[in-house]
Amino acid sequence: MKRNSKRKAVFIDRDGVINKMIVINGEITSPKLLSQFEIYGYAEQAIRRLRKNYLVIVVSNQPDIARGRMGDLELEAMNKKLCESVDIDDMYICRHDDSDNCTCRKPRPGMLIAAAAKWNINLKDSLIIGDSWRDMLAGKSAGAKSIYINNSLNNNKKFEFDFEAENLADAVKEIVRTE
């Protein structure tokens, strides 16, 4: 690799893409406890395939910290489990809520831009994989291509994306196919 050449990355949302969502009081939501945190069986192999040609960086909104529904220690335990289970290069977490008006909370591209600066990433050669309009808009704002995981949680929203997949494994197949 040339010294000044930019790298490619795949940014991946965490909840609903790498790990399963849960149901609390009839509402589908992200896990709040380590005991609820279950990584999809296909995630490790899918991410391993990506790592051959891309940096893999998790970018996740975790507003339950700001909302007082989850503690930092629980979030750190989940992130530790993720890092021990799946080989990723880095992880960026936004602990803010919409009212905090931060630049890191998706749909703003702050986490992607910070990672690009740290890892010398060319965002135009990179992708984001996510299951919400927030993920797709963050990717588009940063100049990355987007793959929407259609898990039926966001059917009421209209938003743009470059590709659609059923899950992370299918998204990775699409990435590998189009290289």
C-alpha positions, 0 to 999 in steps of 0.5 A: 500500500502506498504511504499516502493512499486512502483506505476503504472501510465498511461502517456497520451499525450495531443493534439490529445488524450485528446483534439481535433486537429485543422486545420490551413491553411490546416495543422492539428496542436495543438490548439494555443488559448484557444478558439480552445482548445476542450476536447473530450467528452469521456476524463473525464470518460475514465480518471476517470476509469484509476484513480481507479488503476493508477496515470494519468499524462499528458506529452505533447510537446508544441514546439509552445512556442519555435517557437513563435507561442503560448505564455506561458499565452495561454498554461497555460490557456489551461492547467488550463482548462484541469485540471478543466475538467479532474481529473489528478495527474500531468502534464509535459510540454516540451516547447522546439523545437528539436533544443534545444536538451533537455532531456524532449522533446519526443521521449526522456523519460525525462518527464516520468523519472521525473514523476517516480522519483517524484511519485515513479512510476514503469515504467515497470508497467506503460503505455503511450497513445499517437498519435505519434511515439514520444510518443511511443518511449518515452514510450519504452525508459522509459520501459513502455508499449505503446498504439498508438491512430491511428488517421490517422495523422502518417500513414507515420511513422513506429514505434513499440507499444504494443496496438492500439486504435481508441481513448482514450476511447478505449485505456482505455477499453483495459487497463481495460480489460487486468488488 
